[in-house]
């Protein structure tokens, strides 16, 4: 799914999430690829007939109105679109007793696989959310003898799932303890902690193993190299890299992502970080860059190679720049401010930045 379509679908999902019906009067319809449009129209016609029996006149009016408007919209299609269709309709008026029927329709670039009709207090947007969910998932483990952090990386964001602490005693031993006995205690603590972290990894990652593209382990030199031995055998097969990192808290997860660009080059978050770093390098060296309003000038001149646009920009601005960029063969990344590069793009560069083919 292209960046622009994903952005628009994400905006639609957020808009639909904010709509609430006073009763079960918001209609959601999903028609999968290849499903008969006539069958759907017949079903909705029957539902409209049944809805006339609803006791509350206001609810009956809103439900039948939404169904009739949905039917009218579906009749605009001669057949089901190639990847299916999702339609949402309902009374979204904020004033009691006033009807304001709205309809939304989506023809996604990826196949709709669910057949669904629902009349509820809210729109059913789960299947739409699945369409924009990244298909590739990576497991991230940062570990040393004191702490470990487990996270999941999907698309343009990571989520820390769990943190563990070992209770490691460090280098100071209690009085009267021999050096060898102290070393045995420390070794035992380290072993026990790796076992616990391995069990936590099983709980977090094993249910996702079919979608898990890889696991990356990070930690200070020497402390993480044997950790794969403590993973479930199915997860051990998924380990794709072991990296030296300094920290093992959430900042360690960010460091691990940074250090793993070589194996994560196709992940959206990494791709966006790399592009932002390219832009900053050009900026510092007074090279081929543009930001703010100069970005559109660069695009129109055919000089833009790669663009970064903030999700916080108005939709019409994103659409205009996106279409112009595609016309001149420039790539576009639309990014959120969920990570520091996204915040910097919006606050420092007005939500627009570009790496250029040549200086203008």
N, C-alpha and C positions, 0 to 999 in steps of 0.2 A: 504494500500500500504506500503510495507516494506521500511525501511530507504534507502537502497541501490538503489532500483528501483526509488524512488522519487528523489534521488540525481541525478541519470543518466538522468531521464526525465527532470529535471530542467536544467541540463547542455545542453541537446539537444535543449530545448526551447530557451535558451540564444544564442546558436549557430545559430539557424534558424532565430532568431530576427535580427542578424547581417548581414544576407544575403539580398542583394537588387538587383533586376533586373533593367536593363536599360529601359525596357518596360514591358508590362504585359505578362511576359514569365516564371514566376515561378509557378509551378503546385503544388497544394495541393489537396489531395484526402483523405476523411474519409469514411470508410466502416463500418457501424454499425454491431453489433453482429447479426448473422443470415441472413444477406443480401447476395444475390446471387453474387458471384464473376464473373460469366458469364455476368450478366447485366452490371456490372461495366466495364468489358473489352469491351463490345459492345459500351457503351457510349464513352469511351476514344478513341476507333477506329473511331467513327463518328466525335469526336472533332478533331482528327488528320487530317481527310479528310477536314474538314472545315478550319483548320488552314492553309492549302496550298493556300488559297485565300488571305492571308495577304499580303498587298502591299509591305511592307519593307522586302527585301530578308533576311536580318540579323535576324529580329524578327521572320519571318516565320521559318527560320532554327532552331532557338532556341526553339520555341514553339513546333514544330513537333518533334524535337529531344528529348525534355523533355517528351512529351506524349509517344513517342515510347519506351523510356527507362523505363518509369513508367509501360507501358504495359508488357515489358519484365520481369520486377521485379515481377509484380502481377502473371504472368504465373508460377512462382516458387511455388505458393500456389495451392494445389489441391482444397482447399475450404477456405472460410473465417475463420480465426482463432476464437477460442471460444469467445473472448471478442471484436472481430472486429480488425480493422487495420487502421493505418494512414501512408500515404506515401507522401513524399515531393521530388520534383525533379526540377532541373533547371540549367541554365548556371550561374555559380558563378565566372567565370573568371573576374579578375580585369582589364584585358587588352581588350580594344575595338577591336572587330573583331576576338577575339580568343575564341573558344568554350571550356568550361570545365564543362561538365554535371555531376552533382553529384546527388545521390539518398539517401534518408534517410527513414527508415522504423521502425515503432513502433508497437509492439503487447503488449498493456498494460494489467495489471492484473485486471483492472476495465473496465467494458463495455464501448465501444464507442457508444454513443446514437445518434449521428448526422450523416446524410448522406450528403456529401458535395463534390463538385468538383469546384475548382476555379483556374483561371489563372490570376495572378496579378503581381504587382511590388514587392510584398513581400509575404512570406509564411503566411498562415492563421494558427495561433497557439493558438487561443482562446480556442477551444475545448480541446487541450492538457493541457492548463493552468488550466482549470476547473477540470481536473483529479487529479491534485496535490493540488488543493485548499482544505484546511481543511473543513470537513463537519460541524463540530460543531463551533458555534460562541458564544462568551460571550460578554455581555455588561458590561462595568466598569464605575462607577460613583464615583468620589471623590468630596465631597462637605462639606463646612462649611459656615459661615455667610458672608464670604468675597469673596470666589472664588469657582468655580466648574470646573471640567474637565471631559469630556466624551470621552471614548476610546472603541475600539473594539479589542478583543483578538481572533486571529485565529492561530491555530497551533503553530509555533515557533516565532510569532511576534505579537506585539500590535501596533495599530495606534491611535494616539490622533486625534479625529475628531473635537472637538470644546472646547473652553475655555470661561468661562463667569466670569465677575466681578460684584459685587453687589453695590459698592459704599458705603459699610457699614462704619458708622461713628466711630465705636469703642467705647471706654469707656468714652470719654471726651465730655461733653455736653456744648452747647453754654450758655453764661451767661444769667441768667434770666429764664432759663428753669427749671421747677420743675422736680424732680426725676421721678414722675409718668408719666409726659408728655414725658420725654426723653425715658423712657422705652417703651411707646406706639409707639414712632417713630421707635425705634430699632426693636421692634416686627413686625411692619408693613413692614420695610425694609426686614427683614428676610423672612416674608411670601411672599412678592413680588418676592424675589430672588428664593425661592423654586418653585414658580409658573413658573417663566421664565426657570429655569433649567428643570422642568418637561416638558415644551413645547419643549425645545431643545431635550430632551430625546425622545419625540414622533417623532420628525423629523428624528432623527438619527436611532432609533432602531425599530420603528413600521414597516417600509418597510422590515425589516429583520426578523420579528417576527416568521415566519415559520421555519427559520433555527437557531433561537436564543435558545440556550440550557439553558441559564440562565443570570440573571443580578446580579451583586455584587455591593453593595453600601458601601462606606467607608468615614470616616470623624472623627474628634475629638469627644470624648465622649459627648453624649447629643445633638449634632447638626444634626446628620444624621438619628436618629432613627425613626422620623415620616415622613421622606422624601418619602417612598413608597406611602403615601396618595396622593402625588402630581403627581404620574405617571398615564398615561393612564391605564385604567382597564386591557387591554390585557398585558401590560408590568408589571403591579403589580403582575400578576400571575407568572411571570418569575423570580421574586426576589428569589434568593436561599441563600443569605447570606448578613449580614450587619457586617462590620468589623471596629474596632477602628484603625485609622491611624493618623499620625501626620500632614501630608502635603496634599494639595489638588491640586497641580500642577502636572506636568508630573512625578516628583519624587514620588508623592503620588500614582499615577497609578502603578508605579513599586512596591511601598510598599504594595499596595492593592493586587497585584498578589502574592507577597511573603507571605502575611498574609492569603491568600486563598488557600494554598496548599491542605487543606483538601477537598475542593470541586472542585478543579481543577486538581486532581491527574492524570487524563487521557490526559490533554492537553500537547502537545509536548513541549512547552516552559517550563512549570513547571516541566515536567519529566526530561528535560535536566538540569535545574537549580538544582534540587534535586540530580541528579547523580553527577554533578560537585561539589556540597557541600559535598557529601559523599567522593569523591576523596580527596578534600582539608582536610577533617577531618582525613582521613587515613594518608595523607602526614604530617600534623602537628604532629600527634601522632606517627609517624614513624611506621605506621601499614602496612596493605596489599595494596600496591599501586605500580604502575609503570608508567613511562612517557617517552616520546621520543622513542629512538630505543629499550629500554627495554620492551616496550609494546609487540612487536612481539615475543620477547623471552618468555614472560609470556604466550602469546597465544599458542605458540608451545609446551610449557610445560604443557598446559591444566590448568593453574592456573588462567586464566582471567575469571572473573564473568561478568563484564560490561565494555564496551569500549566507549570512546568519541573520535570521529575523526573529524577534521576540514574539512569543504568543500574546504578549500584552498590547501589541499594536492593533489598531482597528482592523476588522476583517477586510474592509474594502482596500485598505493600504496593502495588506499582505497579498490579497488577490492580484492587485495591480502589479506589484513588484514581481510576484511569482511568475505571472504570465509573461512579463517582459523578459525576465531572466531565462525562462525556458526557450523563448524565441531566439536568444543569442547563445544558447548552449551552456548556460551557467547552471551549476548545481545550487540547490537551496536547502538549508536546514532551518526548520522552524522549532525554536527551543523554548522551554519553560524556564522559570527562574527558581526551579527546585534545587539547583546547584549553583556554586559561586560564579561560574562563567556566565550563566544565564542572568544572574543578578547584575553582574558587571556590564553585560551587553545592554541591558535596559537602562541602568542608572548612569552609566558613563558615556555610552555611545548612542543613546536615543533609540535603542532597540534595532538598529540596523548597522551591519558591518559587512565588509567585503574584502576578499583577497582578489587582486586584479591580475590580469595577464600582462599589463604594462601600465606604467604611471601616466596619469592624465592631469 
